[in-house]
């Protein structure tokens, strides 16, 4: 239970996390040319940095949920029994058969921090874009927000940009670079590293597994699943490498 002052402080922080109540549309609905998309991604990066640097000293924020992959021994048996689809079985089998993926998960588990506010689920439906009277980016879906590792949010945003890039008909790395530029310039504390990106990509693959083609014009879900599994394994093979990309 929180004291009245802590409740007020948490309410103020959550208002800050929504960045003043952005009234816009979900990123999944965004269209534009490369310059317009780059501008949105750069503002998005600065907004994520603002979230990660919200003061945590004057209240007791909750802890954000850790990625379920960080406790696979406990969760995977129940996950396997609850999901009989071939796609999700392929994700679990990739984890169990790929030593580098297991090493990546162990590294993220060991490096996970709980010092900064994070969103925890920066998917395309939880990022809001407002273009008028000025370009702003805010967040919805803050139910799981709390103290956690800001690198998880960065990896989630990179995955989201990569996922949307086919709809935007653009090269994802260019937009990722603009996102990270905005994040750095706004003083974001996180740094990406391969193990975190491997865990994020494997989580994305699990979410996409056995899903029906939906809002991001994916006509070949099995092919996309394979792409994300390959991406997770490629990142995992670089575990232990340093990346200074954010």
HELIX and SHEET records of a PDB file:
HELIX    1   1 UNK A    4  UNK A   17  1                                  14    
HELIX    2   2 UNK A   27  UNK A   29  5                                   3    
HELIX    3   3 UNK A   34  UNK A   52  1                                  19    
HELIX    4   4 UNK A   68  UNK A   71  5                                   4    
HELIX    5   5 UNK A   72  UNK A   82  1                                  11    
HELIX    6   6 UNK A   86  UNK A   97  1                                  12    
HELIX    7   7 UNK A   99  UNK A  111  1                                  13    
HELIX    8   8 UNK A  142  UNK A  144  5                                   3    
HELIX    9   9 UNK A  150  UNK A  168  1                                  19    
HELIX   10  10 UNK A  172  UNK A  185  1                                  14    
HELIX   11  11 UNK A  194  UNK A  208  1                                  15    
HELIX   12  12 UNK A  221  UNK A  236  1                                  16    
SHEET    1   A 3 UNK A  25  UNK A  26  0                                        
SHEET    2   A 3 UNK A 127  UNK A 130 -1                                        
SHEET    3   A 3 UNK A 136  UNK A 139 -1                                        
SHEET    1   B 2 UNK A 116  UNK A 118  0                                        
SHEET    2   B 2 UNK A 146  UNK A 148 -1                                        
END                                                                             
